[in-house]
Amino acid sequence: MTITEDLEPIEEKEVEIIRSDNWELPIMNLGTGPYEWRPKTAVLPYSLFEGPLMTTRTHGLNLAKDLLIGAHGPRGSTKTLTLSYLIAKKMRSGLPAWTNWPISFYVVEPTCWDLCDRHDLCQTCKTGHKTYYESYPLNMDKLYTFNSEISSGVVGLTELQYYAESRTSGRGQNRMLSYQLMQIRKSALSFFYDVQNPRWADNRFSWSDDCKIFCKDVAKMNYDIASVGHELKEGEISHWKIRDISGVLTGIEYDESGIEYGPFQFNGWHFWKIYPTKWKIDVYDAVYSMKQNSDKADKQAALGNAISMAINSFLDEGVTQVVNTDLWSRASMLSNTTISPVAGGKVLSAYGIPKKQSGKRGTSGKYIYDLSVLINDDEKDK
């Protein structure tokens, strides 16, 4: 007789899954009680994405640009709520979003909202004009290896420290994520992340930031209840202070100006239902993603770096129309390696660089890449 003979076998229960358009969501990850969340339940009026409070230049953040934004603050300071709002703005403008937490919402269009006074029925209304938005699950391996599927949109990463911890700055995925951030302008990606303390993440990410938003939950601060009119719930109103790290917002880098803009007030309660506040990221995936693909990723990084150096050298010379063979030759020379036209072409395609076949004498039959798409408006005006 063994020690286990009298023990009843433990029955493994299947994890209940909620399915949306793009996600398979474990129900245990969606909160309970007042924190319970389900996709396709947030219904927002179109006016939340317009007007002086929430324009494309929200608090000086020109979201029409491709930006790297870090949100920081103590636990429960509305960091992820802030990111979810910024990403929702990008999605509303027609861009795809890849996130490691789900974002899901409807927007009631003016043709419906302005003509109806029963806004309490918007969620269940079957005839009204509503537009649905939902983020895609972020595949970290595709991000690390510069997959062309992740371009011309916005990436959102909550709890960055699990993916790019400061203590492992030499790890392959840190190098890859750092390089991907430096290529934002060329891959037409915005990258929004949060981490409580900037020092918890690899320093390369802070150096790459365009701006930092320091968040606080007003409900946890000293505030005048009489002026507000009621006792605030957690996350109802957020307090922002913004630093223009790269100078992309104001024209002056934070290191030069030392200016911290704000405080600004963000009425986050409008956006409570667009994401699950109790969502838990897959830490195993964060730590071990790319474990089997590090060699491939390192090769991709070398290739991307070579192409980037060649592109920048042509732009520095004022050349924007480049024959494909000249581009491969320049990239090979600068990187001291051989660049395959097929592999190089995939990188340029991921960056969204258009090409056309040349009909000019001497280059007939060859392709011309138009690098002018990589020049921002300010540079074009010079």
Beta strands, then each sheet from edge to edge (+ up, - down):
strand 1: 17-19
strand 2: 24-26
strand 3: 43-45
strand 4: 57-58
strand 5: 61-62
strand 6: 68-72
strand 7: 97-99
strand 8: 104-108
strand 9: 130-134
strand 10: 136-137
strand 11: 153-157
strand 12: 189-194
strand 13: 211-217
strand 14: 238-244
strand 15: 261-266
strand 16: 321-323
strand 17: 355-357
strand 18: 367-370
sheet 1: 1+ 2-
sheet 2: 3+ 8+ 9-
sheet 3: 4+ 5-
sheet 4: 10+ 7+ 11+ 12+ 6+ 13+ 14- 15+
sheet 5: 16+ 18- 17+
end
